[in-house]
Amino acid sequence: MTHAFYVYASYGFAALVTIAVTVWTWADGRARRRELAALEAAGIRRRSARARDGE
């Protein structure tokens, strides 16, 4: 029982970091999709899209 605080704190910290990285990745993905949609709405296309369209 002497190490219980350390063990629980370590698991808590690991869970917090995992949740933070997951939320950060999710939020960044949403931001990149919005940015891409804005660029495509402005008429800017990806190079890979041109190659498939035959331009």
PDB file of N, CA, C and O in Angstrom:
ATOM      1  N   MET A   1       0.818  -1.203   0.000  1.00  0.00           N
ATOM      2  CA  MET A   1       0.000   0.000   0.000  1.00  0.00           C
ATOM      3  C   MET A   1       0.862   1.266   0.000  1.00  0.00           C
ATOM      4  O   MET A   1       0.341   2.364  -0.198  1.00  0.00           O
ATOM      5  N   THR A   2       2.149   1.127   0.216  1.00  0.00           N
ATOM      6  CA  THR A   2       2.992   2.318   0.299  1.00  0.00           C
ATOM      7  C   THR A   2       3.177   2.990  -1.051  1.00  0.00           C
ATOM      8  O   THR A   2       3.479   4.182  -1.116  1.00  0.00           O
ATOM      9  N   HIS A   3       3.000   2.239  -2.120  1.00  0.00           N
ATOM     10  CA  HIS A   3       3.204   2.807  -3.446  1.00  0.00           C
ATOM     11  C   HIS A   3       1.892   3.105  -4.158  1.00  0.00           C
ATOM     12  O   HIS A   3       1.903   3.435  -5.344  1.00  0.00           O
ATOM     13  N   ALA A   4       0.797   3.001  -3.487  1.00  0.00           N
ATOM     14  CA  ALA A   4      -0.512   3.168  -4.120  1.00  0.00           C
ATOM     15  C   ALA A   4      -0.662   4.561  -4.734  1.00  0.00           C
ATOM     16  O   ALA A   4      -1.157   4.687  -5.854  1.00  0.00           O
ATOM     17  N   PHE A   5      -0.249   5.591  -4.030  1.00  0.00           N
ATOM     18  CA  PHE A   5      -0.377   6.947  -4.566  1.00  0.00           C
ATOM     19  C   PHE A   5       0.410   7.091  -5.858  1.00  0.00           C
ATOM     20  O   PHE A   5      -0.085   7.661  -6.830  1.00  0.00           O
ATOM     21  N   TYR A   6       1.638   6.575  -5.871  1.00  0.00           N
ATOM     22  CA  TYR A   6       2.470   6.658  -7.065  1.00  0.00           C
ATOM     23  C   TYR A   6       1.831   5.924  -8.238  1.00  0.00           C
ATOM     24  O   TYR A   6       1.797   6.440  -9.355  1.00  0.00           O
ATOM     25  N   VAL A   7       1.328   4.731  -7.983  1.00  0.00           N
ATOM     26  CA  VAL A   7       0.721   3.928  -9.052  1.00  0.00           C
ATOM     27  C   VAL A   7      -0.517   4.622  -9.587  1.00  0.00           C
ATOM     28  O   VAL A   7      -0.667   4.755 -10.802  1.00  0.00           O
ATOM     29  N   TYR A   8      -1.408   5.069  -8.710  1.00  0.00           N
ATOM     30  CA  TYR A   8      -2.632   5.735  -9.158  1.00  0.00           C
ATOM     31  C   TYR A   8      -2.331   7.056  -9.860  1.00  0.00           C
ATOM     32  O   TYR A   8      -2.984   7.397 -10.846  1.00  0.00           O
ATOM     33  N   ALA A   9      -1.362   7.789  -9.367  1.00  0.00           N
ATOM     34  CA  ALA A   9      -0.981   9.043 -10.009  1.00  0.00           C
ATOM     35  C   ALA A   9      -0.396   8.781 -11.402  1.00  0.00           C
ATOM     36  O   ALA A   9      -0.656   9.539 -12.337  1.00  0.00           O
ATOM     37  N   SER A  10       0.384   7.721 -11.536  1.00  0.00           N
ATOM     38  CA  SER A  10       0.970   7.387 -12.832  1.00  0.00           C
ATOM     39  C   SER A  10      -0.098   6.998 -13.837  1.00  0.00           C
ATOM     40  O   SER A  10      -0.069   7.445 -14.984  1.00  0.00           O
ATOM     41  N   TYR A  11      -1.050   6.158 -13.407  1.00  0.00           N
ATOM     42  CA  TYR A  11      -2.152   5.788 -14.293  1.00  0.00           C
ATOM     43  C   TYR A  11      -2.994   7.012 -14.650  1.00  0.00           C
ATOM     44  O   TYR A  11      -3.404   7.165 -15.801  1.00  0.00           O
ATOM     45  N   GLY A  12      -3.250   7.870 -13.689  1.00  0.00           N
ATOM     46  CA  GLY A  12      -4.024   9.082 -13.953  1.00  0.00           C
ATOM     47  C   GLY A  12      -3.325   9.995 -14.942  1.00  0.00           C
ATOM     48  O   GLY A  12      -3.953  10.531 -15.855  1.00  0.00           O
ATOM     49  N   PHE A  13      -2.025  10.170 -14.758  1.00  0.00           N
ATOM     50  CA  PHE A  13      -1.262  11.014 -15.677  1.00  0.00           C
ATOM     51  C   PHE A  13      -1.247  10.431 -17.086  1.00  0.00           C
ATOM     52  O   PHE A  13      -1.416  11.157 -18.065  1.00  0.00           O
ATOM     53  N   ALA A  14      -1.043   9.117 -17.185  1.00  0.00           N
ATOM     54  CA  ALA A  14      -1.039   8.462 -18.496  1.00  0.00           C
ATOM     55  C   ALA A  14      -2.404   8.613 -19.174  1.00  0.00           C
ATOM     56  O   ALA A  14      -2.476   8.863 -20.377  1.00  0.00           O
ATOM     57  N   ALA A  15      -3.473   8.462 -18.411  1.00  0.00           N
ATOM     58  CA  ALA A  15      -4.825   8.624 -18.974  1.00  0.00           C
ATOM     59  C   ALA A  15      -5.039  10.057 -19.433  1.00  0.00           C
ATOM     60  O   ALA A  15      -5.600  10.287 -20.504  1.00  0.00           O
ATOM     61  N   LEU A  16      -4.601  11.016 -18.640  1.00  0.00           N
ATOM     62  CA  LEU A  16      -4.747  12.426 -18.991  1.00  0.00           C
ATOM     63  C   LEU A  16      -3.995  12.759 -20.275  1.00  0.00           C
ATOM     64  O   LEU A  16      -4.524  13.449 -21.145  1.00  0.00           O
ATOM     65  N   VAL A  17      -2.775  12.277 -20.392  1.00  0.00           N
ATOM     66  CA  VAL A  17      -1.984  12.534 -21.598  1.00  0.00           C
ATOM     67  C   VAL A  17      -2.633  11.868 -22.808  1.00  0.00           C
ATOM     68  O   VAL A  17      -2.689  12.466 -23.883  1.00  0.00           O
ATOM     69  N   THR A  18      -3.120  10.650 -22.650  1.00  0.00           N
ATOM     70  CA  THR A  18      -3.775   9.944 -23.755  1.00  0.00           C
ATOM     71  C   THR A  18      -5.014  10.701 -24.216  1.00  0.00           C
ATOM     72  O   THR A  18      -5.228  10.870 -25.416  1.00  0.00           O
ATOM     73  N   ILE A  19      -5.818  11.151 -23.283  1.00  0.00           N
ATOM     74  CA  ILE A  19      -7.023  11.913 -23.621  1.00  0.00           C
ATOM     75  C   ILE A  19      -6.651  13.229 -24.295  1.00  0.00           C
ATOM     76  O   ILE A  19      -7.273  13.619 -25.284  1.00  0.00           O
ATOM     77  N   ALA A  20      -5.640  13.913 -23.766  1.00  0.00           N
ATOM     78  CA  ALA A  20      -5.222  15.197 -24.339  1.00  0.00           C
ATOM     79  C   ALA A  20      -4.739  15.031 -25.778  1.00  0.00           C
ATOM     80  O   ALA A  20      -5.093  15.836 -26.639  1.00  0.00           O
ATOM     81  N   VAL A  21      -3.949  14.014 -26.050  1.00  0.00           N
ATOM     82  CA  VAL A  21      -3.438  13.790 -27.403  1.00  0.00           C
ATOM     83  C   VAL A  21      -4.584  13.415 -28.345  1.00  0.00           C
ATOM     84  O   VAL A  21      -4.607  13.846 -29.498  1.00  0.00           O
ATOM     85  N   THR A  22      -5.523  12.622 -27.859  1.00  0.00           N
ATOM     86  CA  THR A  22      -6.668  12.238 -28.678  1.00  0.00           C
ATOM     87  C   THR A  22      -7.510  13.451 -29.041  1.00  0.00           C
ATOM     88  O   THR A  22      -7.883  13.619 -30.202  1.00  0.00           O
ATOM     89  N   VAL A  23      -7.812  14.296 -28.067  1.00  0.00           N
ATOM     90  CA  VAL A  23      -8.611  15.499 -28.316  1.00  0.00           C
ATOM     91  C   VAL A  23      -7.865  16.454 -29.241  1.00  0.00           C
ATOM     92  O   VAL A  23      -8.463  17.033 -30.148  1.00  0.00           O
ATOM     93  N   TRP A  24      -6.577  16.620 -29.020  1.00  0.00           N
ATOM     94  CA  TRP A  24      -5.773  17.508 -29.852  1.00  0.00           C
ATOM     95  C   TRP A  24      -5.774  17.023 -31.304  1.00  0.00           C
ATOM     96  O   TRP A  24      -5.942  17.826 -32.221  1.00  0.00           O
ATOM     97  N   THR A  25      -5.588  15.723 -31.520  1.00  0.00           N
ATOM     98  CA  THR A  25      -5.589  15.167 -32.869  1.00  0.00           C
ATOM     99  C   THR A  25      -6.948  15.350 -33.529  1.00  0.00           C
ATOM    100  O   THR A  25      -7.021  15.727 -34.699  1.00  0.00           O
ATOM    101  N   TRP A  26      -8.015  15.091 -32.802  1.00  0.00           N
ATOM    102  CA  TRP A  26      -9.374  15.252 -33.329  1.00  0.00           C
ATOM    103  C   TRP A  26      -9.644  16.711 -33.708  1.00  0.00           C
ATOM    104  O   TRP A  26     -10.165  16.987 -34.788  1.00  0.00           O
ATOM    105  N   ALA A  27      -9.288  17.644 -32.817  1.00  0.00           N
ATOM    106  CA  ALA A  27      -9.520  19.068 -33.087  1.00  0.00           C
ATOM    107  C   ALA A  27      -8.681  19.545 -34.273  1.00  0.00           C
ATOM    108  O   ALA A  27      -9.164  20.322 -35.097  1.00  0.00           O
ATOM    109  N   ASP A  28      -7.445  19.093 -34.365  1.00  0.00           N
ATOM    110  CA  ASP A  28      -6.590  19.499 -35.481  1.00  0.00           C
ATOM    111  C   ASP A  28      -7.118  18.942 -36.796  1.00  0.00           C
ATOM    112  O   ASP A  28      -7.063  19.625 -37.819  1.00  0.00           O
ATOM    113  N   GLY A  29      -7.624  17.724 -36.786  1.00  0.00           N
ATOM    114  CA  GLY A  29      -8.207  17.144 -37.994  1.00  0.00           C
ATOM    115  C   GLY A  29      -9.408  17.941 -38.463  1.00  0.00           C
ATOM    116  O   GLY A  29      -9.568  18.177 -39.660  1.00  0.00           O
ATOM    117  N   ARG A  30     -10.255  18.357 -37.532  1.00  0.00           N
ATOM    118  CA  ARG A  30     -11.411  19.183 -37.896  1.00  0.00           C
ATOM    119  C   ARG A  30     -10.959  20.515 -38.484  1.00  0.00           C
ATOM    120  O   ARG A  30     -11.537  20.992 -39.461  1.00  0.00           O
ATOM    121  N   ALA A  31      -9.930  21.115 -37.895  1.00  0.00           N
ATOM    122  CA  ALA A  31      -9.420  22.397 -38.387  1.00  0.00           C
ATOM    123  C   ALA A  31      -8.851  22.247 -39.799  1.00  0.00           C
ATOM    124  O   ALA A  31      -9.082  23.099 -40.657  1.00  0.00           O
ATOM    125  N   ARG A  32      -8.092  21.145 -40.043  1.00  0.00           N
ATOM    126  CA  ARG A  32      -7.530  20.934 -41.382  1.00  0.00           C
ATOM    127  C   ARG A  32      -8.639  20.710 -42.403  1.00  0.00           C
ATOM    128  O   ARG A  32      -8.532  21.193 -43.530  1.00  0.00           O
ATOM    129  N   ARG A  33      -9.710  19.984 -42.040  1.00  0.00           N
ATOM    130  CA  ARG A  33     -10.823  19.771 -42.976  1.00  0.00           C
ATOM    131  C   ARG A  33     -11.515  21.088 -43.305  1.00  0.00           C
ATOM    132  O   ARG A  33     -11.880  21.326 -44.457  1.00  0.00           O
ATOM    133  N   ARG A  34     -11.702  21.961 -42.286  1.00  0.00           N
ATOM    134  CA  ARG A  34     -12.307  23.270 -42.543  1.00  0.00           C
ATOM    135  C   ARG A  34     -11.406  24.105 -43.437  1.00  0.00           C
ATOM    136  O   ARG A  34     -11.889  24.775 -44.350  1.00  0.00           O
ATOM    137  N   GLU A  35     -10.120  24.073 -43.189  1.00  0.00           N
ATOM    138  CA  GLU A  35      -9.164  24.828 -43.999  1.00  0.00           C
ATOM    139  C   GLU A  35      -9.169  24.322 -45.444  1.00  0.00           C
ATOM    140  O   GLU A  35      -9.147  25.118 -46.382  1.00  0.00           O
ATOM    141  N   LEU A  36      -9.199  23.010 -45.620  1.00  0.00           N
ATOM    142  CA  LEU A  36      -9.236  22.437 -46.960  1.00  0.00           C
ATOM    143  C   LEU A  36     -10.527  22.815 -47.677  1.00  0.00           C
ATOM    144  O   LEU A  36     -10.503  23.135 -48.866  1.00  0.00           O
ATOM    145  N   ALA A  37     -11.646  22.780 -46.969  1.00  0.00           N
ATOM    146  CA  ALA A  37     -12.922  23.164 -47.583  1.00  0.00           C
ATOM    147  C   ALA A  37     -12.902  24.624 -48.010  1.00  0.00           C
ATOM    148  O   ALA A  37     -13.422  24.966 -49.072  1.00  0.00           O
ATOM    149  N   ALA A  38     -12.305  25.491 -47.192  1.00  0.00           N
ATOM    150  CA  ALA A  38     -12.223  26.914 -47.543  1.00  0.00           C
ATOM    151  C   ALA A  38     -11.345  27.115 -48.772  1.00  0.00           C
ATOM    152  O   ALA A  38     -11.674  27.916 -49.647  1.00  0.00           O
ATOM    153  N   LEU A  39     -10.239  26.398 -48.844  1.00  0.00           N
ATOM    154  CA  LEU A  39      -9.363  26.518 -50.011  1.00  0.00           C
ATOM    155  C   LEU A  39     -10.054  26.002 -51.267  1.00  0.00           C
ATOM    156  O   LEU A  39      -9.958  26.622 -52.327  1.00  0.00           O
ATOM    157  N   GLU A  40     -10.750  24.873 -51.157  1.00  0.00           N
ATOM    158  CA  GLU A  40     -11.450  24.332 -52.316  1.00  0.00           C
ATOM    159  C   GLU A  40     -12.597  25.249 -52.744  1.00  0.00           C
ATOM    160  O   GLU A  40     -12.873  25.376 -53.936  1.00  0.00           O
ATOM    161  N   ALA A  41     -13.264  25.887 -51.782  1.00  0.00           N
ATOM    162  CA  ALA A  41     -14.333  26.832 -52.121  1.00  0.00           C
ATOM    163  C   ALA A  41     -13.777  28.054 -52.837  1.00  0.00           C
ATOM    164  O   ALA A  41     -14.472  28.678 -53.638  1.00  0.00           O
ATOM    165  N   ALA A  42     -12.515  28.398 -52.548  1.00  0.00           N
ATOM    166  CA  ALA A  42     -11.880  29.533 -53.201  1.00  0.00           C
ATOM    167  C   ALA A  42     -11.322  29.157 -54.573  1.00  0.00           C
ATOM    168  O   ALA A  42     -10.767  30.002 -55.275  1.00  0.00           O
ATOM    169  N   GLY A  43     -11.471  27.892 -54.953  1.00  0.00           N
ATOM    170  CA  GLY A  43     -11.006  27.466 -56.267  1.00  0.00           C
ATOM    171  C   GLY A  43      -9.622  26.861 -56.268  1.00  0.00           C
ATOM    172  O   GLY A  43      -9.096  26.518 -57.327  1.00  0.00           O
ATOM    173  N   ILE A  44      -9.032  26.727 -55.116  1.00  0.00           N
ATOM    174  CA  ILE A  44      -7.699  26.136 -55.031  1.00  0.00           C
ATOM    175  C   ILE A  44      -7.868  24.632 -54.865  1.00  0.00           C
ATOM    176  O   ILE A  44      -8.531  24.169 -53.938  1.00  0.00           O
ATOM    177  N   ARG A  45      -7.264  23.882 -55.770  1.00  0.00           N
ATOM    178  CA  ARG A  45      -7.404  22.431 -55.763  1.00  0.00           C
ATOM    179  C   ARG A  45      -6.072  21.778 -55.412  1.00  0.00           C
ATOM    180  O   ARG A  45      -5.007  22.378 -55.555  1.00  0.00           O
ATOM    181  N   ARG A  46      -6.160  20.544 -54.953  1.00  0.00           N
ATOM    182  CA  ARG A  46      -4.953  19.781 -54.644  1.00  0.00           C
ATOM    183  C   ARG A  46      -4.335  19.260 -55.926  1.00  0.00           C
ATOM    184  O   ARG A  46      -5.046  18.954 -56.883  1.00  0.00           O
ATOM    185  N   ARG A  47      -3.010  19.157 -55.952  1.00  0.00           N
ATOM    186  CA  ARG A  47      -2.327  18.637 -57.132  1.00  0.00           C
ATOM    187  C   ARG A  47      -2.783  17.225 -57.444  1.00  0.00           C
ATOM    188  O   ARG A  47      -2.904  16.861 -58.614  1.00  0.00           O
ATOM    189  N   SER A  48      -3.038  16.419 -56.418  1.00  0.00           N
ATOM    190  CA  SER A  48      -3.479  15.051 -56.649  1.00  0.00           C
ATOM    191  C   SER A  48      -4.850  15.028 -57.312  1.00  0.00           C
ATOM    192  O   SER A  48      -5.137  14.109 -58.080  1.00  0.00           O
ATOM    193  N   ALA A  49      -5.697  16.004 -57.042  1.00  0.00           N
ATOM    194  CA  ALA A  49      -7.017  16.062 -57.669  1.00  0.00           C
ATOM    195  C   ALA A  49      -6.877  16.378 -59.156  1.00  0.00           C
ATOM    196  O   ALA A  49      -7.630  15.846 -59.971  1.00  0.00           O
ATOM    197  N   ARG A  50      -5.926  17.232 -59.518  1.00  0.00           N
ATOM    198  CA  ARG A  50      -5.711  17.560 -60.936  1.00  0.00           C
ATOM    199  C   ARG A  50      -5.249  16.338 -61.713  1.00  0.00           C
ATOM    200  O   ARG A  50      -5.699  16.115 -62.836  1.00  0.00           O
ATOM    201  N   ALA A  51      -4.365  15.552 -61.138  1.00  0.00           N
ATOM    202  CA  ALA A  51      -3.833  14.391 -61.835  1.00  0.00           C
ATOM    203  C   ALA A  51      -4.951  13.395 -62.128  1.00  0.00           C
ATOM    204  O   ALA A  51      -4.970  12.793 -63.202  1.00  0.00           O
ATOM    205  N   ARG A  52      -5.872  13.213 -61.205  1.00  0.00           N
ATOM    206  CA  ARG A  52      -6.954  12.276 -61.425  1.00  0.00           C
ATOM    207  C   ARG A  52      -7.994  12.826 -62.398  1.00  0.00           C
ATOM    208  O   ARG A  52      -8.624  12.063 -63.130  1.00  0.00           O
ATOM    209  N   ASP A  53      -8.178  14.154 -62.409  1.00  0.00           N
ATOM    210  CA  ASP A  53      -9.158  14.753 -63.300  1.00  0.00           C
ATOM    211  C   ASP A  53      -8.645  14.860 -64.731  1.00  0.00           C
ATOM    212  O   ASP A  53      -9.417  15.157 -65.642  1.00  0.00           O
ATOM    213  N   GLY A  54      -7.361  14.622 -64.939  1.00  0.00           N
ATOM    214  CA  GLY A  54      -6.790  14.687 -66.270  1.00  0.00           C
ATOM    215  C   GLY A  54      -6.444  16.096 -66.714  1.00  0.00           C
ATOM    216  O   GLY A  54      -6.332  16.350 -67.913  1.00  0.00           O
ATOM    217  N   GLU A  55      -6.271  17.013 -65.784  1.00  0.00           N
ATOM    218  CA  GLU A  55      -5.917  18.394 -66.136  1.00  0.00           C
ATOM    219  C   GLU A  55      -4.459  18.516 -66.462  1.00  0.00           C
ATOM    220  O   GLU A  55      -3.987  19.607 -66.780  1.00  0.00           O
TER     221      GLU A  55
END
